[in-house]
Amino acid sequence: FLASDPYAYPALLCLHAIGMAGVVGLVWVMSARVFGYPKGLSTGTFERLSTLALWGFAINTLSGLLIFSTEATRVIVNLEFQLKMACVLFGGIAVWLMLRTVRKADPEAALDFPLAVKIVAALASAAWLLAIIFGRQIAYTIKPPF
C-alpha cells in the first residue's frame, strides 16, 4: 500500500508530525512550568493533558513503525536514526521522571521546583528537540523509498 499509493507515505509523515506536536508541545510547556513560567498554570493541568501526549506518542509509534517498515534494512543502520531513537528513549525517561515529581506536587500551588527537577526538564526538552533534528536529518541521509 505504501509503495502503490502516492499519498500514503506523505500522509504517514503528516500523522507523525501531528503526534510529535502533541508529545513535544506538552513536554516543552511542562518544562517551562517547572522553570516557573507561567506560575498561574496549574500543575494539575498536566495530569489531564498527559492523556493527549500519550495519544500523540501512540500516533508516533504507529506511523513511525510504518515509515520505518518501508526501508527498515537501510534505516536501522543509519546513524541519525539511531541517535533519534536514543533521544526518544532518553526523552521518554526524562519526561517520566519529571511527571513523577509534578504529580506529587499540590496541583493548585504556585510551586518553585527543585534544581534537580529543572535539570531533568531541560534534559527532556533538549532530548525531544534533538529527536526532531535527527529525525529530519534521516530524510537528508536516506532518500525516500518511492
N, C-alpha and C positions, 0 to 999 in steps of 0.2 A: 504493500500500500504506500509506504513512504517513497519508494522508487517510482511508482507509476502515477501518483497524483502530484501535480505541480504545486499544490497549496498545502500539502500535509506537513512537509518539513518546515516551511515558514510559520505555519500555524503552531507547531510544537515550540518553535523558538519564541513566539509571542506568549504562549502559555508559560514558558519557562521565565520570561521576563516579568510576567504578572505575578507568578509565585514568588520570585525574588523580591519584588517590590513589597509584598506582604511581609516576608520574613525580615529583610534588611531594614525596611522602613520602621517596623516595630522595634528592632534591635537598636537602631540609632536614636529613636525617640526615648526608649527606656534608658539608654546610656546617657542621653542628655539630662534626663530626670535624675539619674544617680549623681550627675555632676551638679545638680541643683537648678536646672533650667527646664521648665518653669516650676517653681516651688508650689504653685497653686494646683498643679496637675496631681491628682490623687494616685498613689501607687496601686490602689485597688483597680484602677482602670486597666492596668497591665494584666491583671488576672482575667478580665473579660476579653481583652484583645489578644491574649496568648492563643486562644482558640483560632482566631484569624491567622495568626502566624503559623500555627500547626497545619492549617489548611493550605497555606502558601507553601509550606515545606512539602506537604503531600503532593501538591501540583508539581513542584520542582522535582521531586523524586521520580514521579511517573514520567513526566516529559523528559527529564534528564536521562532516564534509562532508555526511553525510546530513541532519543537523539544519539545516545551512546551506541545503541544496537546497530545503527546504520554503518558505523565504521569502528567497531569495537577493537579489532586487532590492531588498527593504526592508532587509535586514540589512547589505548591503555598504556602504550609506551611513550606517549607524548609528555614531555617534562611539564608543560603548562597545565595539562590535565591533572597530573599527579600533584602539582602544587595547589591547584584549585581544590582538589579533594582533601588534601591535608588542611587547607584553610577552612573548608566546610566542617571538617571534624573538629578542629581546634575551636572554631567559632561556635559550634553547637555545644561543646563542653563549657565554654566561657559563658554562653547565654544561660545554660542550665545552672551554673554556679551563681550567676547574677540573679536569676529568678528565685533561687532558694532564699537569698538574702532579702530581696524585695518582698517576697511573700510573707516572711516573718515580721516585716515591719508593720506598724499601725497604718492601715490604708488611708486614713484621713489626716495623719500627721504630716507636717511640712518638715521632712527629715533631712538631715545632713548625713550622708552615708560615710562610713569609714574609708580611709585611703585605700585599703586592700580591695574594697568593692569598686572604687573608682578605677583602680588599675585593671581589674577584670573587665569593667565596662569599656575602657579604652582598648584593651586587647580584643574584646568581642567585636567592637566596631571596626578595628583595623583588620581583623581576620575576614570579616564579611566583605569589606572593601577590596581586599586582596583577592578573595574568591571571585568577585566580579571582574577584576582586572585580568586575572589569569584565565577566567572563562572566555573573555573577549579575545585574549591572545591565542586561544585554541583556533579560532577562526582564521587567524593570520599564519598559523604554522601548519594547519591541515586544511586542505581545500574541501569545500562541501562535497558530500557524497554524490550529488546528482548534477 
